[in-house]
Each structure stands twice: as C-alpha cells, then as structure tokens.
C-alpha cells in the first residue's frame, strides 16, 4: 500500500466512525490531520510546517489501542508517514 493509499484508508475508517459518533471531537481532529497529510502527498499543500503537530500516533495509543486495534494500527502508520514527510 502506498503512503497515499494508507492515508486514504485512514480517512475512510475515520469517516465511518464519525458517522456513528458525529460529535466525537477526536475523530474530527484525526480527519483534519489526515486530510492535511493527503494534501501534502497529492501536492496541493506546499506548507509542511504543521507536520510537527500531527498527533495521530498519540490518539492511536491513548484512545484506540485497546478498544479499536484496527483503527489504532492505521493511525500509527499515518503518524509514521507524517514523521517521514517532516524529514524530507
């Protein structure tokens, strides 16, 4: 799976969960961060200054690792992508 496909999978999983709990602010924050990563990867966002503020891994471990391991795993992968992008 490419980096963009991983981010898109994260977006898809987040949107599904957000439909079930539309007022859960953590899902909204995750979706915003994933869309930012998606825009960087597809070239529509040149500003990489917010990469350091991506906290998907934090949410993965703190909020979802026990209750939703599938979601936690994709968020960790997306966090890793953000870290690598910040190093490029």
MOPAC internal coordinates of N, CA, C and O (Angstrom, degrees):
PM7 1SCF
backbone

  N    0.0000 0     0.00 0     0.00 0    0    0    0
  C    1.4503 1     0.00 0     0.00 0    1    0    0
  C    1.5275 1   108.35 1     0.00 0    2    1    0
  O    1.2310 1   120.12 1   -48.61 1    3    2    1
  N    1.3106 1   117.39 1   131.39 1    3    2    1
  C    1.4642 1   121.71 1   179.60 1    5    3    2
  C    1.5370 1   109.98 1   -73.19 1    6    5    3
  O    1.2310 1   121.05 1   -11.07 1    7    6    5
  N    1.3112 1   115.60 1   168.93 1    7    6    5
  C    1.4663 1   119.70 1   178.16 1    9    7    6
  C    1.5228 1   110.82 1   -60.29 1   10    9    7
  O    1.2310 1   120.66 1   136.21 1   11   10    9
  N    1.3417 1   116.34 1   -43.79 1   11   10    9
  C    1.4580 1   119.92 1  -179.42 1   13   11   10
  C    1.5289 1   110.93 1   -64.83 1   14   13   11
  O    1.2310 1   120.36 1   139.44 1   15   14   13
  N    1.3096 1   116.92 1   -40.56 1   15   14   13
  C    1.4717 1   120.45 1   178.33 1   17   15   14
  C    1.5321 1   111.10 1   -63.60 1   18   17   15
  O    1.2310 1   120.58 1   142.61 1   19   18   17
  N    1.3175 1   116.51 1   -37.39 1   19   18   17
  C    1.4618 1   120.29 1   177.85 1   21   19   18
  C    1.5214 1   110.63 1   -63.73 1   22   21   19
  O    1.2310 1   120.66 1   134.74 1   23   22   21
  N    1.3279 1   116.35 1   -45.26 1   23   22   21
  C    1.4676 1   120.74 1   178.46 1   25   23   22
  C    1.5276 1   109.88 1   -62.90 1   26   25   23
  O    1.2310 1   120.34 1   136.67 1   27   26   25
  N    1.3157 1   116.96 1   -43.33 1   27   26   25
  C    1.4658 1   120.41 1   179.68 1   29   27   26
  C    1.5261 1   111.72 1   -63.89 1   30   29   27
  O    1.2310 1   120.19 1   143.90 1   31   30   29
  N    1.3259 1   117.24 1   -36.10 1   31   30   29
  C    1.4664 1   120.93 1   174.77 1   33   31   30
  C    1.5285 1   110.10 1   -63.70 1   34   33   31
  O    1.2310 1   120.65 1   138.56 1   35   34   33
  N    1.3223 1   116.36 1   -41.44 1   35   34   33
  C    1.4608 1   120.87 1   176.51 1   37   35   34
  C    1.5192 1   111.61 1   -61.23 1   38   37   35
  O    1.2310 1   120.62 1   138.36 1   39   38   37
  N    1.3299 1   116.43 1   -41.64 1   39   38   37
  C    1.4647 1   120.99 1   178.25 1   41   39   38
  C    1.5238 1   109.89 1   -63.16 1   42   41   39
  O    1.2310 1   120.52 1   134.25 1   43   42   41
  N    1.3122 1   116.62 1   -45.75 1   43   42   41
  C    1.4655 1   121.02 1  -179.34 1   45   43   42
  C    1.5310 1   111.44 1   -60.50 1   46   45   43
  O    1.2310 1   120.31 1   133.07 1   47   46   45
  N    1.3232 1   117.01 1   -46.93 1   47   46   45
  C    1.4651 1   120.67 1   179.68 1   49   47   46
  C    1.5278 1   111.49 1   -64.13 1   50   49   47
  O    1.2310 1   120.57 1   140.79 1   51   50   49
  N    1.3217 1   116.52 1   -39.21 1   51   50   49
  C    1.4628 1   120.43 1   179.57 1   53   51   50
  C    1.5223 1   110.75 1   -66.81 1   54   53   51
  O    1.2310 1   120.20 1   136.22 1   55   54   53
  N    1.3291 1   117.22 1   -43.78 1   55   54   53
  C    1.4632 1   120.34 1   179.96 1   57   55   54
  C    1.5248 1   111.54 1   -61.53 1   58   57   55
  O    1.2310 1   120.19 1   141.24 1   59   58   57
  N    1.3303 1   117.24 1   -38.76 1   59   58   57
  C    1.4646 1   120.62 1   177.22 1   61   59   58
  C    1.5207 1   110.99 1   -62.22 1   62   61   59
  O    1.2310 1   120.60 1   136.22 1   63   62   61
  N    1.3059 1   116.46 1   -43.78 1   63   62   61
  C    1.4572 1   120.15 1  -179.35 1   65   63   62
  C    1.5258 1   111.50 1   -70.61 1   66   65   63
  O    1.2310 1   120.43 1   144.38 1   67   66   65
  N    1.3063 1   116.78 1   -35.62 1   67   66   65
  C    1.4650 1   121.31 1   179.27 1   69   67   66
  C    1.5278 1   111.33 1   -65.52 1   70   69   67
  O    1.2310 1   120.05 1   147.24 1   71   70   69
  N    1.3285 1   117.51 1   -32.76 1   71   70   69
  C    1.4654 1   120.37 1   176.71 1   73   71   70
  C    1.5225 1   111.25 1   -62.41 1   74   73   71
  O    1.2310 1   120.51 1   144.21 1   75   74   73
  N    1.3257 1   116.63 1   -35.79 1   75   74   73
  C    1.4603 1   121.13 1  -179.68 1   77   75   74
  C    1.5263 1   112.78 1   -77.12 1   78   77   75
  O    1.2310 1   120.68 1   148.17 1   79   78   77
  N    1.3239 1   116.30 1   -31.83 1   79   78   77
  C    1.4692 1   121.32 1  -179.95 1   81   79   78
  C    1.5331 1   108.16 1  -134.59 1   82   81   79
  O    1.2310 1   120.13 1  -104.41 1   83   82   81
  N    1.3343 1   117.35 1    75.59 1   83   82   81
  C    1.4723 1   120.71 1  -171.86 1   85   83   82
  C    1.5310 1   115.25 1   -65.55 1   86   85   83
  O    1.2310 1   119.55 1   162.27 1   87   86   85
  N    1.3140 1   118.47 1   -17.73 1   87   86   85
  C    1.4646 1   120.02 1  -178.42 1   89   87   86
  C    1.5263 1   113.62 1   -98.41 1   90   89   87
  O    1.2310 1   120.26 1  -173.04 1   91   90   89
  N    1.3295 1   117.10 1     6.96 1   91   90   89
  C    1.4578 1   120.86 1  -178.29 1   93   91   90
  C    1.5233 1   109.01 1   -79.38 1   94   93   91
  O    1.2310 1   120.96 1   -74.37 1   95   94   93
  N    1.3269 1   115.76 1   105.63 1   95   94   93
  C    1.4655 1   121.64 1  -173.87 1   97   95   94
  C    1.5234 1   113.50 1   -62.09 1   98   97   95
  O    1.2310 1   120.18 1   151.13 1   99   98   97
  N    1.3251 1   117.26 1   -28.87 1   99   98   97
  C    1.4637 1   119.37 1  -179.89 1  101   99   98
  C    1.5289 1   109.92 1   -63.92 1  102  101   99
  O    1.2310 1   120.18 1   138.06 1  103  102  101
  N    1.3281 1   117.26 1   -41.94 1  103  102  101
  C    1.4685 1   119.63 1   177.15 1  105  103  102
  C    1.5287 1   110.80 1   -61.78 1  106  105  103
  O    1.2310 1   120.47 1   140.97 1  107  106  105
  N    1.3044 1   116.71 1   -39.03 1  107  106  105
  C    1.4703 1   120.47 1   179.43 1  109  107  106
  C    1.5319 1   110.64 1   -64.04 1  110  109  107
  O    1.2310 1   120.64 1   137.78 1  111  110  109
  N    1.3225 1   116.39 1   -42.22 1  111  110  109
  C    1.4619 1   120.96 1   178.28 1  113  111  110
  C    1.5267 1   110.94 1   -64.89 1  114  113  111
  O    1.2310 1   120.84 1   136.56 1  115  114  113
  N    1.3271 1   116.00 1   -43.44 1  115  114  113
  C    1.4647 1   120.49 1   178.85 1  117  115  114
  C    1.5184 1   110.29 1   -60.32 1  118  117  115
  O    1.2310 1   120.48 1   134.34 1  119  118  117
  N    1.3204 1   116.70 1   -45.66 1  119  118  117
  C    1.4582 1   120.97 1  -178.96 1  121  119  118
  C    1.5269 1   111.05 1   -61.84 1  122  121  119
  O    1.2310 1   120.36 1   138.05 1  123  122  121
  N    1.3222 1   116.93 1   -41.95 1  123  122  121
  C    1.4651 1   120.77 1   178.11 1  125  123  122
  C    1.5351 1   111.16 1   -61.19 1  126  125  123
  O    1.2310 1   120.68 1   136.24 1  127  126  125
  N    1.3244 1   116.30 1   -43.76 1  127  126  125
  C    1.4626 1   120.13 1   179.37 1  129  127  126
  C    1.5263 1   111.70 1   -65.88 1  130  129  127
  O    1.2310 1   120.62 1   138.83 1  131  130  129
  N    1.3284 1   116.43 1   -41.17 1  131  130  129
  C    1.4700 1   120.36 1   179.54 1  133  131  130
  C    1.5291 1   111.50 1   -65.64 1  134  133  131
  O    1.2310 1   120.32 1   140.68 1  135  134  133
  N    1.3242 1   117.00 1   -39.32 1  135  134  133
  C    1.4697 1   119.59 1   177.62 1  137  135  134
  C    1.5331 1   110.70 1   -64.95 1  138  137  135
  O    1.2310 1   120.45 1   142.72 1  139  138  137
  N    1.3131 1   116.74 1   -37.28 1  139  138  137
  C    1.4660 1   121.00 1   176.33 1  141  139  138
  C    1.5355 1   110.01 1   -61.13 1  142  141  139
  O    1.2310 1   120.58 1   133.52 1  143  142  141
  N    1.3355 1   116.49 1   -46.48 1  143  142  141
  C    1.4720 1   119.89 1   178.16 1  145  143  142
  C    1.5272 1   111.21 1   -62.66 1  146  145  143
  O    1.2310 1   120.68 1   139.53 1  147  146  145
  N    1.3128 1   116.30 1   -40.47 1  147  146  145
  C    1.4647 1   121.15 1   178.66 1  149  147  146
  C    1.5307 1   110.23 1   -60.02 1  150  149  147
  O    1.2310 1   120.39 1   136.24 1  151  150  149
  N    1.3209 1   116.86 1   -43.76 1  151  150  149
  C    1.4689 1   120.37 1  -179.45 1  153  151  150
  C    1.5296 1   111.50 1   -66.35 1  154  153  151
  O    1.2310 1   120.05 1   143.43 1  155  154  153
  N    1.3181 1   117.52 1   -36.57 1  155  154  153
  C    1.4680 1   119.89 1   176.48 1  157  155  154
  C    1.5292 1   109.47 1   -63.64 1  158  157  155
  O    1.2310 1   120.86 1   134.12 1  159  158  157
  N    1.3257 1   115.95 1   -45.88 1  159  158  157
  C    1.4589 1   119.57 1  -176.88 1  161  159  158
  C    1.5267 1   113.07 1   -67.90 1  162  161  159
  O    1.2310 1   120.02 1   146.73 1  163  162  161
  N    1.3314 1   117.57 1   -33.27 1  163  162  161
  C    1.4620 1   118.19 1   179.92 1  165  163  162
  C    1.5309 1   111.97 1   -89.88 1  166  165  163
  O    1.2310 1   120.38 1  -178.74 1  167  166  165
  N    1.3319 1   116.87 1     1.26 1  167  166  165
  C    1.4584 1   121.23 1   173.78 1  169  167  166
  C    1.5107 1   115.91 1    86.73 1  170  169  167
  O    1.2310 1   119.53 1  -176.09 1  171  170  169
  N    1.3220 1   118.49 1     3.91 1  171  170  169
  C    1.4657 1   119.83 1  -178.08 1  173  171  170
  C    1.5328 1   112.51 1   -88.13 1  174  173  171
  O    1.2310 1   120.02 1   173.10 1  175  174  173
  N    1.3303 1   117.56 1    -6.90 1  175  174  173
  C    1.4714 1   121.95 1   177.79 1  177  175  174
  C    1.5235 1   109.48 1  -125.40 1  178  177  175
  O    1.2310 1   120.56 1   -75.69 1  179  178  177
  N    1.3296 1   116.53 1   104.31 1  179  178  177
  C    1.4673 1   119.21 1  -178.85 1  181  179  178
  C    1.5350 1   113.41 1   -80.84 1  182  181  179
  O    1.2310 1   119.97 1   159.91 1  183  182  181
  N    1.3236 1   117.66 1   -20.09 1  183  182  181
  C    1.4672 1   122.31 1  -176.35 1  185  183  182
  C    1.5287 1   110.43 1   -81.58 1  186  185  183
  O    1.2310 1   121.05 1   -68.92 1  187  186  185
  N    1.3169 1   115.60 1   111.08 1  187  186  185
  C    1.4652 1   120.91 1  -178.93 1  189  187  186
  C    1.5294 1   111.97 1  -100.97 1  190  189  187
  O    1.2310 1   120.29 1  -170.53 1  191  190  189
  N    1.3040 1   117.05 1     9.47 1  191  190  189
  C    1.4650 1   120.53 1  -173.95 1  193  191  190
  C    1.5245 1   113.57 1   -66.52 1  194  193  191
  O    1.2310 1   119.65 1   159.75 1  195  194  193
  N    1.3052 1   118.28 1   -20.25 1  195  194  193
  C    1.4641 1   120.80 1  -178.32 1  197  195  194
  C    1.5314 1   112.57 1   -89.69 1  198  197  195
  O    1.2310 1   119.95 1   177.61 1  199  198  197
  N    1.3098 1   117.70 1    -2.39 1  199  198  197
  C    1.4681 1   120.09 1  -179.16 1  201  199  198
  C    1.5198 1   112.07 1   -58.93 1  202  201  199
  O    1.2310 1   120.56 1   146.21 1  203  202  201
  N    1.3240 1   116.54 1   -33.79 1  203  202  201
  C    1.4616 1   120.77 1  -179.94 1  205  203  202
  C    1.5283 1   111.99 1   -67.51 1  206  205  203
  O    1.2310 1   120.43 1   161.52 1  207  206  205
  N    1.3317 1   116.78 1   -18.48 1  207  206  205
  C    1.4668 1   121.05 1  -177.20 1  209  207  206
  C    1.5273 1   113.12 1   -96.07 1  210  209  207
  O    1.2310 1   120.13 1  -176.93 1  211  210  209
  N    1.3154 1   117.35 1     3.07 1  211  210  209
  C    1.4670 1   121.00 1   178.09 1  213  211  210
  C    1.5314 1   108.02 1   -69.95 1  214  213  211
  O    1.2310 1   120.83 1   -53.01 1  215  214  213
  N    1.3339 1   116.01 1   126.99 1  215  214  213
  C    1.4644 1   120.40 1  -178.15 1  217  215  214
  C    1.5304 1   111.51 1  -126.69 1  218  217  215
  O    1.2310 1   120.73 1  -145.84 1  219  218  217
  N    1.3067 1   116.21 1    34.16 1  219  218  217
  C    1.4628 1   120.51 1   179.72 1  221  219  218
  C    1.5231 1   111.81 1   -62.43 1  222  221  219
  O    1.2310 1   120.42 1   141.75 1  223  222  221
  N    1.3165 1   116.81 1   -38.25 1  223  222  221
  C    1.4565 1   120.64 1   178.82 1  225  223  222
  C    1.5225 1   111.88 1   -65.14 1  226  225  223
  O    1.2310 1   120.87 1   143.04 1  227  226  225
  N    1.3137 1   115.95 1   -36.96 1  227  226  225
  C    1.4589 1   121.12 1   176.50 1  229  227  226
  C    1.5281 1   109.86 1   -60.81 1  230  229  227
  O    1.2310 1   120.51 1   130.89 1  231  230  229
  N    1.3261 1   116.63 1   -49.11 1  231  230  229
  C    1.4604 1   120.41 1   177.95 1  233  231  230
  C    1.5320 1   110.60 1   -61.18 1  234  233  231
  O    1.2310 1   120.73 1   139.13 1  235  234  233
  N    1.3236 1   116.22 1   -40.87 1  235  234  233
  C    1.4705 1   120.73 1  -178.10 1  237  235  234
  C    1.5221 1   111.01 1   -57.32 1  238  237  235
  O    1.2310 1   120.97 1   131.42 1  239  238  237
  N    1.3162 1   115.76 1   -48.58 1  239  238  237
  C    1.4585 1   120.57 1  -175.62 1  241  239  238
  C    1.5285 1   111.39 1   -77.44 1  242  241  239
  O    1.2310 1   120.82 1   135.03 1  243  242  241
  N    1.2941 1   116.04 1   -44.97 1  243  242  241
  C    1.4699 1   119.68 1  -173.03 1  245  243  242
  C    1.5219 1   113.87 1   -76.89 1  246  245  243
  O    1.2310 1   120.49 1   143.16 1  247  246  245
  N    1.3173 1   116.68 1   -36.84 1  247  246  245
  C    1.4591 1   119.95 1  -172.10 1  249  247  246
  C    1.5272 1   115.07 1  -104.75 1  250  249  247
  O    1.2310 1   120.04 1   148.97 1  251  250  249
  N    1.3454 1   117.53 1   -31.03 1  251  250  249
  C    1.4586 1   118.71 1  -167.19 1  253  251  250
  C    1.5226 1   116.60 1  -124.65 1  254  253  251
  O    1.2310 1   119.37 1   169.05 1  255  254  253
  N    1.3130 1   118.81 1   -10.95 1  255  254  253
  C    1.4595 1   120.44 1  -173.69 1  257  255  254
  C    1.5407 1   111.96 1   -57.00 1  258  257  255
  O    1.2310 1   120.39 1   138.04 1  259  258  257
  N    1.3049 1   116.85 1   -41.96 1  259  258  257
  C    1.4718 1   120.71 1  -179.40 1  261  259  258
  C    1.5301 1   112.09 1   -82.43 1  262  261  259
  O    1.2310 1   120.35 1   135.37 1  263  262  261
  N    1.3179 1   116.93 1   -44.63 1  263  262  261
  C    1.4678 1   120.95 1  -171.13 1  265  263  262
  C    1.5266 1   114.43 1   -85.76 1  266  265  263
  O    1.2310 1   120.28 1   154.46 1  267  266  265
  N    1.3363 1   117.07 1   -25.54 1  267  266  265
  C    1.4693 1   120.67 1  -175.20 1  269  267  266
  C    1.5333 1   108.77 1  -148.29 1  270  269  267
  O    1.2310 1   120.17 1  -107.34 1  271  270  269
  N    1.3445 1   117.27 1    72.66 1  271  270  269
  C    1.4707 1   120.08 1  -174.11 1  273  271  270
  C    1.5233 1   114.65 1   -61.06 1  274  273  271
  O    1.2310 1   119.64 1   147.31 1  275  274  273
  N    1.3326 1   118.29 1   -32.69 1  275  274  273
  C    1.4731 1   120.67 1   178.44 1  277  275  274
  C    1.5282 1   110.04 1   -62.60 1  278  277  275
  O    1.2310 1   120.90 1   134.13 1  279  278  277
  N    1.3162 1   115.88 1   -45.87 1  279  278  277
  C    1.4593 1   121.06 1  -179.58 1  281  279  278
  C    1.5297 1   110.29 1   -67.48 1  282  281  279
  O    1.2310 1   120.78 1   138.39 1  283  282  281
  N    1.3179 1   116.11 1   -41.61 1  283  282  281
  C    1.4533 1   120.71 1   178.14 1  285  283  282
  C    1.5261 1   111.10 1   -58.12 1  286  285  283
  O    1.2310 1   120.24 1   136.84 1  287  286  285
  N    1.3115 1   117.14 1   -43.16 1  287  286  285
  C    1.4624 1   121.65 1  -178.05 1  289  287  286
  C    1.5325 1   111.81 1   -63.18 1  290  289  287
  O    1.2310 1   120.13 1   135.98 1  291  290  289
  N    1.3092 1   117.35 1   -44.02 1  291  290  289
  C    1.4734 1   119.29 1  -179.36 1  293  291  290
  C    1.5289 1   110.13 1   -68.04 1  294  293  291
  O    1.2310 1   120.24 1   143.93 1  295  294  293
  N    1.3356 1   117.15 1   -36.07 1  295  294  293
  C    1.4622 1   119.02 1   177.47 1  297  295  294
  C    1.5207 1   111.45 1   -65.21 1  298  297  295
  O    1.2310 1   120.17 1   141.89 1  299  298  297
  N    1.3134 1   117.28 1   -38.11 1  299  298  297
  C    1.4673 1   120.45 1   176.92 1  301  299  298
  C    1.5282 1   110.71 1   -63.77 1  302  301  299
  O    1.2310 1   120.59 1   139.28 1  303  302  301
  N    1.3155 1   116.47 1   -40.72 1  303  302  301
  C    1.4681 1   120.04 1   177.52 1  305  303  302
  C    1.5246 1   110.62 1   -63.37 1  306  305  303
  O    1.2310 1   120.51 1   139.24 1  307  306  305
  N    1.3249 1   116.62 1   -40.76 1  307  306  305
  C    1.4678 1   120.70 1   179.23 1  309  307  306
  C    1.5259 1   110.73 1   -67.09 1  310  309  307
  O    1.2310 1   120.27 1   142.67 1  311  310  309
  N    1.3305 1   117.10 1   -37.33 1  311  310  309
  C    1.4683 1   120.47 1   176.50 1  313  311  310
  C    1.5237 1   110.00 1   -62.46 1  314  313  311
  O    1.2310 1   120.34 1   138.97 1  315  314  313
  N    1.3092 1   116.95 1   -41.03 1  315  314  313
  C    1.4579 1   121.46 1   178.69 1  317  315  314
  C    1.5291 1   111.00 1   -62.64 1  318  317  315
  O    1.2310 1   120.77 1   140.59 1  319  318  317
  N    1.3185 1   116.13 1   -39.41 1  319  318  317
  C    1.4682 1   120.39 1   177.01 1  321  319  318
  C    1.5257 1   109.64 1   -62.82 1  322  321  319
  O    1.2310 1   120.52 1   135.60 1  323  322  321
  N    1.3363 1   116.61 1   -44.40 1  323  322  321
  C    1.4679 1   120.20 1   179.15 1  325  323  322
  C    1.5259 1   110.64 1   -60.30 1  326  325  323
  O    1.2310 1   120.47 1   137.77 1  327  326  325
  N    1.3266 1   116.70 1   -42.23 1  327  326  325
  C    1.4692 1   120.51 1   179.17 1  329  327  326
  C    1.5235 1   110.59 1   -61.83 1  330  329  327
  O    1.2310 1   120.64 1   133.43 1  331  330  329
  N    1.3216 1   116.37 1   -46.57 1  331  330  329
  C    1.4705 1   119.92 1  -179.96 1  333  331  330
  C    1.5252 1   111.80 1   -63.76 1  334  333  331
  O    1.2310 1   120.44 1   141.20 1  335  334  333
  N    1.3242 1   116.77 1   -38.80 1  335  334  333
  C    1.4715 1   120.30 1   177.44 1  337  335  334
  C    1.5226 1   110.88 1   -62.59 1  338  337  335
  O    1.2310 1   120.59 1   142.64 1  339  338  337
  N    1.3187 1   116.48 1   -37.36 1  339  338  337
  C    1.4595 1   119.69 1  -179.46 1  341  339  338
  C    1.5278 1   112.29 1   -68.81 1  342  341  339
  O    1.2310 1   120.69 1   159.58 1  343  342  341
  N    1.3329 1   116.29 1   -20.42 1  343  342  341
  C    1.4629 1   120.96 1  -179.72 1  345  343  342
  C    1.5369 1   112.32 1   -90.86 1  346  345  343
  O    1.2310 1   119.91 1   168.85 1  347  346  345
  N    1.3124 1   117.77 1   -11.15 1  347  346  345
  C    1.4786 1   121.20 1  -178.12 1  349  347  346
  C    1.5156 1   110.95 1   -77.19 1  350  349  347
  O    1.2310 1   120.10 1   180.00 1  351  350  349

